[in-house]
Amino acid sequence: MSSKNTAAPTPPMGWNSWDCYGASVNEEQLLGNAAYMAAHLKPFGWEYVVCDIQWYEPQAKSHDYNAFFPLEMDAFSRLQPAPNRFPSAADGRGFRPVADKIHAMGLKFGIHIMRGIPRQAVHQNTPLLGCNQTARDIAHPFSLCPWNTDMYGLNPDAPGARVYYESLFALYASWGAEFVKVDDIANTEYTPHNPYAARREIELIRDAIDACGRPMVLSLSPGPAPIEQAEHLRTHANMWRLTGDFWDGWEQLYRMFDTCHRWSPYVSPGCWPDCDMLPLGLLAVCNNPARQTARPTNFTPEEQRTMLTLWCIFRSPLMLGCELRALDEATLRLITNREVLGLLKNTAGARQLTRTGDTVIWGSSDDEGRAVAAFFNLSCAETHPSLPLARLGSFRTAAVRDLWRGAELGTVSGHVGVTLPPHGAALLRLTPDADSASPLDE
């Protein structure tokens, strides 16, 4: 396994500030959610605390961006946390004090960045650390993000471009970051004339991480990532988004089944196609007193279970986006089911076994030779799907355990079936007879 892959041997699990606070999260909210994770979620594998976009923007208040506002930046064209939102960052301390507190909780710290260099740096022609070039020398003036005005992309062939990215990741390493989400870099949606236009920037970022001396998970956003570039993504990144921002609408969840089916051959240790965040619990809190936007997830309890079942059997990274301190008991039980979350760490070979209309069945196998079957009902009526055991392996009988309920269901022979409510899911583990062949034998 390459050193890149050792940074994320299993799908990362954690919390990201975007769904709840947009661009406006502050130090108290970041550390408050970290403290909740340490106390209630860490024993179940949740460990990353990721500060999402525009931590360097002093006036950010919501999911909307302030266009062309002044940003916090050091003398070498590198963005810094806004001290009015992150007081411990004052006097050039950056995110190190926040990271130290998160590490003291036994957790890991991550940040979001936009690819490229701040437009502010280019317009001021500020210097770069470690070379004679300036921000203006390395910027690509026609490489622009259409939804955020903070950055120009880099000209990867310009002298100084590599040195600039190396200076960025050296800074992040000094802060203690273990996870970096790079945005406006993985998708083709905004550049149809030049798909995957940021390919060379991805390579520069990978090299800069490798040079910084600190293992970091590299997550690329937004989607849809181009599947024809799967091997390039697997070579350079640990996570890459499969869609645009995923929110709590059934239509988006419905479409994710086809997306996961297409990407399932590319899942492997250190290489995690990313279904995006889990919009559970209390969302869209933000920090704008003039706009009361906080709301609970629109997903029904059955839809929440369906989402988490798909993410877990597919082995997507899991990133919560809610205000953790407002979790209700039902959501807490959902995200702390050890047997379901265990699929991220002890299964392999997940794939769609069958789809008939709105009935979908996935299968995988665990590291003890048992089969796992996930049944999904995407329709608006109760269904009764079943599957021949032969589709899961060359065995005739098996003991069945319901992983969501934590209950033994007895022994089945020939077929295994379930009853599913509308938009519902079931997740079963099947232990074959001792003389059976391995699950998912072809």
Secondary structure, DSSP 4 states (H G I P E B T S, - for coil): --HHHHT-SS--EEEESHHHHTT---HHHHHHHHHHIIIIIGGGT--EEEE-S-TT-TT--SSS--TT----B-TTS-B---TTT-GGGGGGTTTHHHHHHHHHTT-EEEEEEESSEEHHHHHHT-B-TTSS-BHHHHEEEEEE-SS--SEEEE-TTSTTHHHHHHHHHHHHHHHT--EEEEESSS-STT-TTSTTTTHHHHHHHHHHHHHHTS--EEEE-SSPPPGGGHHHHHHH-SEEESSS---S-HHHHHHHHHHHHHHGGG-BTTBEEE---B--SEE---S-TT----EE-SS-HHHHHHHHHHHHHHT--EEE-S-GGG--HHHHHHTT-HHHHTHHHHEEEEEEEEEETTEEEEEEEETTS-EEEEEEE-SSS-B--EEEGGGTBS-SEEEEEETTTTEEEEEEESEEE--B-TT-EEEEEEEE-TTPPPBT--
